[in-house]
């Protein structure tokens, strides 16, 4: 809109930005990436990468250590759902605090959508925590690395998707690695229980669904991360509280934890805090460097978690864990490669064969001369 004045050659130009260009007043720049109050956009790329990777490794390694430490408390293993209740309570508080620090506090995503997301979140985290009462921690981590399998199965039967040879090979490698790792665990672990395998598998299925639902809801309604955390975990807290009350599982858990407040509530607070901080750095890593590098970093973190688990907590070991773990890592690489074929160029087998033939001819010629 231009306002022109006939008595003057100068004029004032007033431009009204479109909705897509309108920014929230608390955001300084579209490219700003703020993690835990720190604006990473002020640093160069190598420094940003170092900060993000350090945050992911530091917080998630502590998270994994505390999770296994809680379940190593004598008598705590039956109370995995109560740990999830406490974790959801802390996450709700953290989300509320973070939401108060931003200016736009409106709830954008419908309540019905949050009820579905909360149910899936309860399934993912509750079943995952409860499975540790039946499985070794490394076995649980290996299963978490293989979310691709339920995603592919759901894609085939629900959406009729077709996958390329790299995706199929990735799923086969992960499946064989999981079977081998589970068989090794059942052979050497004295407390192995197949119930744990069922629980972590159901948790994986819920986890495979929840990512798509969250992404669709946040894009459709332009919801923030803090809003998603606050409402999904607070509603999930009500779900778990209702379930534990109906099944009479709340009273024994409260009684046990009141006798060991530091080992339960104290560790659970740090466990929840490090998990909340860790996901913030993962999201920053994805936003700045993309999903390919983020998957590589988180896979390295999971491998380090398994190594530290064997170092800090006494458990039987067999080299079958190593070989089956490498199969899973190969499956993860093939999955990443299938989604980034244009960025990752692997040398062709024909090139290897041609090069070896030329080297053989060169050696033969030199020997003849």
C-alpha positions in Angstrom: 0.0 0.0 0.0 1.5 3.3 -1.1 0.5 6.7 0.5 1.6 9.4 -2.0 1.5 13.2 -1.2 1.0 15.5 -4.3 2.9 18.4 -2.6 6.1 16.4 -2.2 8.1 14.2 -4.4 8.8 11.8 -1.5 6.3 9.2 -0.6 5.9 6.6 2.2 5.8 2.9 1.3 4.0 0.7 3.8 4.2 -3.1 3.1 2.0 -5.6 4.9 3.6 -9.0 5.4 1.8 -12.1 4.4 0.8 -14.7 7.0 3.7 -16.9 6.0 6.1 -14.1 6.7 4.6 -13.0 10.0 6.9 -14.0 12.9 6.2 -14.4 16.6 7.5 -11.3 18.5 9.7 -13.5 20.7 11.6 -15.0 17.7 14.6 -13.0 16.6 15.3 -14.8 13.3 13.9 -17.6 11.2 17.2 -19.4 11.4 17.6 -19.1 15.2 18.1 -22.5 16.9 17.8 -22.1 20.7 18.6 -25.0 23.0 18.2 -24.7 26.7 18.3 -20.9 26.4 21.5 -21.0 24.3 21.2 -19.5 20.7 23.3 -21.9 18.6 22.9 -19.6 15.5 25.6 -17.4 16.9 28.3 -20.1 16.5 29.8 -21.5 13.3 28.9 -24.9 11.9 31.7 -27.0 13.5 31.0 -25.4 17.0 27.3 -26.1 16.5 28.0 -29.7 15.6 30.3 -30.1 18.7 27.7 -28.6 21.0 24.9 -30.8 19.7 26.8 -34.0 19.7 28.2 -33.3 23.2 24.7 -32.6 24.4 23.3 -35.8 22.9 26.0 -38.0 24.2 26.2 -36.4 27.7 22.5 -36.3 28.5 21.5 -39.6 26.9 24.4 -41.6 28.3 23.4 -40.3 31.7 19.8 -41.1 30.9 20.6 -44.7 30.0 22.8 -45.2 33.0 20.1 -43.9 35.4 17.4 -46.0 33.8 19.4 -49.2 34.3 20.5 -48.0 37.8 16.9 -47.5 38.9 16.0 -51.1 37.8 19.0 -52.5 39.6 17.5 -51.4 42.9 16.4 -54.6 44.7 12.7 -55.1 44.4 12.0 -52.3 41.9 11.5 -54.3 38.7 7.7 -54.8 39.1 7.2 -51.0 39.2 8.0 -50.0 35.6 4.6 -48.4 35.1 5.0 -46.3 38.3 8.4 -45.1 37.0 6.6 -44.0 33.8 4.0 -42.2 35.9 6.7 -40.3 37.7 8.5 -39.6 34.5 5.4 -38.2 32.8 4.8 -36.0 35.8 8.2 -34.5 35.6 8.0 -34.1 31.8 4.6 -32.2 32.3 6.3 -29.8 34.8 9.2 -29.2 32.5 6.9 -28.6 29.5 4.8 -26.1 31.6 7.9 -24.2 32.6 9.2 -24.0 29.1 5.8 -22.9 27.8 5.8 -20.0 30.3 9.1 -18.8 28.9 7.6 -18.2 25.4 5.0 -15.5 24.6 2.6 -17.6 22.5 0.9 -19.9 25.1 -2.1 -20.8 23.0 -3.0 -24.5 22.5 -3.1 -25.0 18.8 -3.6 -28.8 18.4 -7.1 -30.2 19.2 -7.7 -32.1 22.5 -8.8 -35.2 20.7 -5.5 -35.4 18.8 -3.6 -35.1 22.1 -5.7 -37.9 23.6 -4.5 -40.2 20.8 -0.9 -39.0 21.1 -0.9 -39.4 24.8 -2.2 -43.0 24.5 0.6 -43.9 22.1 3.2 -42.1 24.2 2.0 -44.1 27.3 2.4 -47.3 25.2 5.9 -46.4 23.9 7.5 -45.3 27.2 5.5 -47.4 29.6 6.0 -50.7 27.8 9.7 -49.8 27.2 10.3 -49.1 30.9 8.4 -52.2 32.0 10.4 -54.4 29.6 13.5 -53.7 31.6 12.0 -55.9 34.4 12.4 -58.8 32.0 15.3 -58.0 29.7 18.9 -56.9 29.9 19.4 -53.3 29.1 21.5 -53.9 26.0 18.8 -56.1 24.5 16.3 -53.4 25.0 18.5 -50.8 23.3 19.1 -53.2 20.3 15.3 -53.5 19.9 15.0 -49.7 20.0 17.4 -49.5 17.1 15.1 -51.5 14.9 12.0 -49.3 14.7 12.2 -49.6 10.9 10.7 -53.2 11.0 7.2 -52.3 12.4 7.3 -49.1 10.2 7.8 -51.2 7.1 5.2 -53.8 8.1 2.7 -51.1 8.7 3.5 -49.3 5.5 3.0 -52.5 3.5 -0.3 -53.6 5.1 -1.9 -50.2 5.9 -0.7 -47.9 3.1 0.3 -50.5 0.4 3.8 -49.1 0.1 6.6 -50.7 -1.9 10.2 -50.7 -0.7 13.4 -50.9 -2.6 16.1 -53.5 -2.2 18.1 -51.4 0.3 15.1 -51.1 2.7 14.3 -54.8 2.5 18.0 -55.7 3.1 18.0 -53.3 6.1 14.9 -55.0 7.6 16.4 -58.5 7.0 19.7 -57.5 8.7 17.9 -56.0 11.6 15.6 -59.0 12.0 18.5 -61.5 11.9 20.5 -59.3 14.3 17.5 -59.1 16.7 16.9 -62.9 16.6 20.6 -63.6 17.1 20.9 -61.1 20.0 17.8 -62.4 21.7 18.9 -66.0 21.4 22.3 -65.1 22.9 20.5 -63.2 25.7 18.3 -66.2 26.4 21.3 -68.5 26.6 23.6 -66.5 28.9 21.1 -64.3 30.9 19.8 -66.2 34.0 16.7 -64.0 34.3 15.7 -63.9 30.6 11.9 -63.8 30.1 10.1 -63.8 26.7 7.6 -61.4 28.2 10.2 -58.6 27.9 10.5 -59.3 24.1 6.7 -58.9 23.7 6.6 -55.7 25.7 9.5 -54.0 23.9 8.1 -55.1 20.5 4.7 -53.5 21.4 6.5 -50.4 22.5 8.3 -50.3 19.1 5.0 -50.6 17.2 3.5 -47.7 19.2 6.7 -45.7 18.7 6.5 -46.3 14.9 3.0 -44.8 14.8 3.5 -41.9 17.2 6.2 -40.2 15.1 3.8 -39.9 12.1 0.9 -38.7 14.2 3.0 -36.0 16.0 4.6 -34.8 12.8 1.2 -34.5 11.0 -0.4 -32.7 14.0 2.4 -30.2 14.5 2.5 -29.3 10.7 -1.2 -29.1 10.4 -1.8 -26.9 13.4 1.6 -25.3 13.8 2.0 -26.5 17.4 5.3 -26.0 19.3 7.5 -28.6 20.9 6.7 -27.3 24.4 3.0 -27.5 23.8 3.3 -31.1 22.5 5.3 -32.2 25.5 3.0 -30.5 28.1 -0.3 -31.8 26.8 0.7 -35.2 25.6 2.5 -36.1 28.8 0.0 -34.5 31.2 -2.9 -36.4 29.6 -0.7 -39.6 29.6 -0.1 -39.0 33.3 -3.9 -39.2 33.9 -4.1 -42.4 31.8 -1.4 -44.1 33.8 -2.7 -42.9 37.1 -6.2 -44.2 36.3 -4.7 -47.6 35.1 -2.6 -48.1 38.2 -5.5 -47.2 40.5 -7.8 -49.6 38.8 -5.3 -52.5 38.9 -4.2 -51.7 42.5 -0.7 -51.2 41.4 -0.3 -47.7 42.8 -0.2 -48.4 46.5 2.6 -51.0 46.5 4.8 -48.8 44.3 4.3 -45.7 46.5 5.1 -47.8 49.6 8.3 -49.2 48.1 9.5 -45.8 46.7 8.8 -44.1 50.0 11.3 -46.5 51.6 13.9 -45.7 49.0 13.3 -42.1 48.1 16.8 -41.2 46.8 17.2 -44.4 44.7 13.7 -44.0 43.2 12.4 -40.4 43.1 15.8 -38.8 43.1 17.1 -40.9 40.3 13.8 -40.6 38.4 14.1 -36.8 38.6 17.6 -36.8 37.0 16.5 -39.6 34.6 13.6 -37.4 33.4 15.6 -34.2 33.3 18.4 -35.7 31.2 15.9 -37.3 28.8 14.1 -33.9 28.4 17.4 -32.1 27.7 18.6 -34.9 25.4 15.7 -34.6 23.0 16.2 -30.9 22.7 19.7 -31.4 21.3 18.5 -34.2 19.0 15.9 -31.8 17.5 18.5 -29.1 17.1 20.8 -31.6 15.4 18.1 -32.5 12.9 17.2 -28.9 12.2 20.8 -27.7 11.6 22.4 -30.8 9.9 19.5 -33.0 8.8 18.2 -36.4 9.7 21.1 -38.3 8.1 23.7 -37.0 10.5 21.3 -37.1 13.4 20.7 -40.8 12.9 24.4 -41.4 12.7 25.1 -39.6 16.0 22.2 -41.3 17.8 23.3 -44.7 16.6 26.8 -44.1 17.9 25.2 -43.0 21.2 23.2 -46.2 21.5 26.4 -48.3 20.7 28.2 -46.4 23.5 25.3 -47.0 25.8 25.5 -50.7 25.3 29.3 -50.7 25.9 28.9 -48.7 29.1 26.1 -51.0 30.3 28.5 -53.9 30.2 31.2 -51.9 31.9 29.2 -50.4 34.8 26.7 -53.2 35.5 27.7 -56.8 36.0 26.1 -59.1 33.4 27.1 -62.2 31.4 28.8 -61.5 28.0 29.1 -63.5 24.8 30.6 -62.5 21.4 27.3 -63.3 19.8 26.2 -59.9 21.2 29.0 -58.3 19.1 28.2 -60.0 15.8 24.4 -59.6 16.1 24.9 -55.9 17.1 27.0 -55.3 14.0 24.2 -56.9 11.8 21.8 -54.3 13.3 24.2 -51.5 12.7 24.5 -52.7 9.0 20.7 -52.6 8.8 20.6 -49.0 10.1 23.3 -48.0 7.6 21.3 -49.5 4.7 18.1 -47.8 5.9 19.9 -44.4 6.0 21.5 -45.1 2.6 18.1 -45.9 1.0 16.7 -42.5 2.1 19.8 -40.6 1.0 21.0 -42.4 -2.2 21.5 -39.0 -3.9 23.9 -37.9 -1.1 25.7 -41.1 -0.5 27.5 -42.6 -3.5 28.8 -46.1 -2.9 31.4 -47.4 -5.4 30.0 -49.9 -7.8 31.0 -53.5 -7.8 31.9 -53.2 -11.5 34.4 -50.5 -10.6 36.0 -52.7 -8.0 36.2 -55.6 -10.5 37.7 -53.4 -13.3 40.3 -51.9 -10.9 41.4 -55.3 -9.7 41.7 -56.6 -13.3 43.9 -53.6 -14.2 46.1 -54.1 -11.1 46.5 -57.8 -12.0 47.5 -56.9 -15.6 50.0 -54.3 -14.2 51.6 -56.9 -11.9 51.8 -59.5 -14.7 53.4 -57.0 -17.0 56.0 -55.9 -14.3 56.9 -59.6 -13.7 57.3 -60.2 -17.4 59.6 -57.2 -17.8 
